[in-house]
């Protein structure tokens, strides 16, 4: 929290929960979400690029060890959970895990630090955790949903996918019920995927903001344990998003 402190607690909370925006209505862009998500994505790409460029069959460096550990971890999860054949799933899972983790990790930066620096440049609203923005989590989950539909049609064919929608699970005599249940089931996947990530990170951000309202001596006492616990939360949420993506795409590859 800044030395001067907020005018009141409500204004402080609202200030930290307000995005930097441009445009109006449907075409409102959350510039801070776009900036930090693209920056962190580029950071992840640079890290993997450097590791690949400097990879050696001899004694590996620390970065190569770290990247190999990540790749082996994700590859194991894909082999255990994905029952189809695709060259996209493992790279996609690795990208999701690293990218979501980096975006979640921004929640561990002191809540006033980057907004204060941005304020020196005339930017008065700045949210630094992209995954606390429902627009981003829904954009990611909708992308996964579109991949599910694409692979369902590619693997089963348009006719096979239509039969799955219309004739499962109760057969052709319950066609309207089958269709209703299948539509609800399919749309529940991206909605739950987006809301789970958003809800957990939004709650974590809000707790950090509330801790920042306390006296300085209480901020460290409560903030440090919560930050340590939150490391588990941000890692777990990245892992869950990755695993559900793998499972959903594996289901799309199953030819019933």
C-alpha positions in Angstrom: 0.0 0.0 0.0 1.2 3.5 -0.7 2.6 5.6 2.1 -0.3 8.1 1.9 -2.9 5.3 1.9 -6.3 5.2 0.2 -9.1 7.7 0.8 -11.1 4.8 2.2 -11.2 1.0 2.1 -14.0 0.8 -0.5 -12.2 3.2 -3.0 -9.0 1.3 -2.5 -10.6 -2.1 -3.3 -12.5 -0.7 -6.3 -9.4 0.9 -7.6 -7.4 -2.3 -7.5 -10.3 -4.3 -9.1 -10.7 -1.9 -12.0 -9.0 -2.7 -15.3 -7.3 -0.3 -17.6 -9.7 -0.2 -20.5 -10.1 1.3 -24.0 -13.3 1.4 -26.1 -16.9 1.1 -25.1 -19.6 -1.6 -24.8 -18.8 -4.9 -26.4 -15.6 -3.5 -27.9 -14.1 -2.6 -24.6 -10.5 -3.9 -24.4 -8.8 -4.6 -21.1 -5.4 -3.2 -22.0 -3.7 -4.4 -18.8 -4.9 -8.0 -19.3 -3.7 -8.0 -22.9 -0.4 -6.5 -22.0 0.5 -8.8 -19.2 -0.8 -12.0 -20.9 1.1 -11.3 -24.1 4.2 -10.3 -22.2 4.2 -13.4 -20.1 3.5 -15.6 -23.1 6.5 -14.0 -24.9 8.6 -14.6 -21.8 7.7 -18.3 -21.8 8.5 -18.6 -25.5 11.9 -16.9 -25.0 12.7 -19.2 -22.1 12.0 -22.3 -24.2 13.8 -20.8 -27.2 16.9 -20.1 -25.2 16.8 -23.6 -23.6 16.4 -25.2 -27.0 19.1 -23.1 -28.6 21.6 -23.9 -25.9 20.6 -27.6 -25.4 23.5 -30.0 -25.1 23.9 -33.7 -24.9 26.7 -33.2 -22.4 26.3 -31.7 -19.0 23.0 -29.6 -19.2 22.7 -26.2 -17.6 20.2 -25.2 -15.0 17.7 -23.8 -17.6 17.9 -27.0 -19.7 17.4 -29.1 -16.6 14.3 -27.1 -15.6 12.8 -27.2 -19.1 13.4 -30.9 -19.5 11.8 -31.4 -16.1 8.7 -29.5 -17.2 8.5 -31.3 -20.5 8.8 -34.8 -18.9 6.2 -33.8 -16.3 3.7 -32.7 -18.9 4.5 -35.6 -21.2 3.8 -38.0 -18.4 0.4 -36.4 -17.7 -0.5 -36.5 -21.4 0.5 -40.2 -21.8 -1.6 -41.1 -18.7 -4.7 -39.1 -19.6 -4.9 -38.8 -23.4 -5.9 -41.9 -25.2 -5.9 -40.7 -28.8 -3.0 -39.8 -31.2 -2.2 -36.1 -31.8 1.0 -34.1 -32.1 -0.8 -31.0 -30.8 -1.9 -32.2 -27.3 1.5 -32.3 -25.5 2.8 -28.9 -26.8 -0.7 -27.4 -26.0 -0.7 -28.8 -22.5 2.9 -27.6 -21.9 1.9 -24.1 -23.2 -1.2 -23.9 -21.0 0.6 -25.0 -17.9 3.5 -22.6 -18.2 1.4 -19.7 -19.4 -1.3 -20.0 -16.8 1.3 -20.5 -14.0 3.1 -17.3 -15.1 -0.1 -15.3 -15.2 -1.2 -16.7 -11.8 2.3 -15.9 -10.4 1.7 -12.2 -10.9 -0.6 -12.4 -7.9 2.4 -12.8 -5.6 3.7 -9.3 -6.6 2.8 -6.7 -3.9 -0.6 -5.3 -4.9 0.6 -1.7 -4.9 4.0 -2.0 -6.6 3.2 -2.1 -10.3 0.1 0.2 -10.0 2.3 2.7 -8.2 4.9 2.5 -11.0 2.2 2.8 -13.6 0.8 5.8 -11.8 4.1 7.7 -12.3 3.4 7.4 -16.0 -0.1 8.6 -15.8 -1.8 5.2 -15.8 -4.3 5.3 -12.9 -5.9 1.8 -13.2 -3.8 -1.4 -13.6 -4.6 -5.0 -12.8 -1.5 -7.2 -13.1 -3.0 -10.7 -12.8 -4.6 -11.6 -16.2 -6.3 -14.7 -14.8 -8.5 -12.5 -12.5 -10.1 -11.2 -15.6 -13.1 -13.3 -16.7 -12.6 -12.2 -20.3 -9.3 -14.0 -20.5 -10.3 -17.2 -18.7 -13.3 -17.5 -20.9 -11.2 -16.8 -24.0 -8.9 -19.6 -23.1 -11.8 -22.0 -22.3 -13.6 -21.2 -25.5 -10.5 -22.0 -27.4 -10.3 -25.4 -25.8 -14.1 -25.8 -26.5 -13.5 -25.1 -30.2 -10.7 -27.6 -30.3 -13.0 -30.2 -28.7 -15.6 -29.6 -31.4 -12.9 -29.7 -34.2 -11.5 -33.0 -33.0 -14.9 -34.6 -32.4 -15.8 -33.9 -36.0 -12.4 -34.9 -37.3 -12.2 -38.2 -35.5 -15.9 -39.2 -35.6 -16.9 -37.5 -38.8 -19.8 -35.1 -39.1 -22.3 -37.9 -39.1 -20.7 -39.7 -36.1 -20.6 -36.5 -34.1 -24.3 -35.8 -35.0 -25.2 -39.3 -33.8 -23.4 -38.7 -30.6 -25.4 -35.6 -30.0 -28.7 -37.1 -30.9 -28.6 -40.7 -29.9 -26.6 -40.8 -26.6 -27.2 -41.8 -23.9 -30.8 -43.0 -24.2 -31.1 -44.0 -27.9 -33.1 -42.6 -30.8 -36.5 -42.7 -29.0 -35.3 -40.0 -26.6 -33.7 -37.7 -29.2 -34.8 -34.3 -27.7 -33.6 -35.4 -24.2 -30.3 -36.7 -25.6 -29.7 -33.4 -27.4 -30.6 -31.3 -24.4 -28.3 -33.3 -22.1 -25.4 -33.3 -24.6 -25.7 -29.6 -25.2 -25.7 -28.8 -21.4 -22.8 -31.2 -20.9 -20.7 -29.7 -23.6 -21.3 -26.1 -22.7 -20.7 -26.8 -19.0 -17.1 -27.8 -19.8 -15.8 -24.4 -21.0 -17.9 -22.5 -18.4 -16.6 -24.5 -15.5 -13.1 -24.4 -16.9 -13.2 -20.6 -17.1 -15.0 -19.9 -13.8 -12.8 -22.3 -11.7 -9.6 -20.5 -12.7 -11.1 -17.0 -12.5 -12.8 -17.7 -9.1 -9.7 -19.0 -7.3 -7.4 -16.3 -8.6 -9.9 -13.5 -8.0 -10.4 -14.7 -4.4 -6.6 -14.8 -3.9 -6.2 -11.3 -5.3 -9.0 -10.0 -3.1 -7.4 -11.4 0.0 -4.1 -9.8 -0.8 -5.9 -6.4 -1.3 -7.6 -6.8 2.1 -4.3 -7.7 3.7 -2.8 -4.5 2.2 -5.5 -2.5 4.0 -4.1 -3.6 7.4 -1.4 -1.9 9.4 2.1 -2.5 8.2 3.0 -4.9 11.0 -0.1 -7.0 10.3 0.6 -7.1 6.5 3.8 -9.1 6.9 2.3 -11.3 9.6 -0.7 -12.4 7.5 0.7 -11.7 4.0 3.7 -14.0 4.2 1.8 -17.2 5.2 -0.9 -16.5 2.6 1.7 -15.9 -0.1 3.4 -19.2 0.7 0.0 -21.0 0.6 -0.9 -19.2 -2.6 2.1 -20.7 -4.4 0.3 -24.0 -4.0 -2.9 -22.4 -5.3 -1.5 -20.9 -8.4 0.4 -24.1 -9.3 -2.6 -26.3 -8.7 -4.9 -24.1 -10.8 -2.4 -24.2 -13.7 -2.2 -27.9 -13.4 -6.0 -28.4 -13.2 -6.6 -26.2 -16.3 -4.0 -28.2 -18.2 -5.4 -31.6 -17.0 -9.0 -30.8 -17.8 -7.9 -29.6 -21.3 -6.1 -32.9 -21.8 -9.1 -34.9 -20.6 -11.7 -32.9 -22.6 -9.6 -33.4 -25.8 -9.1 -37.1 -25.0 -12.9 -37.4 -24.8 -13.2 -35.7 -28.1 -10.9 -38.3 -29.7 -13.0 -41.2 -28.4 -14.9 -42.8 -31.3 -18.1 -44.1 -29.7 
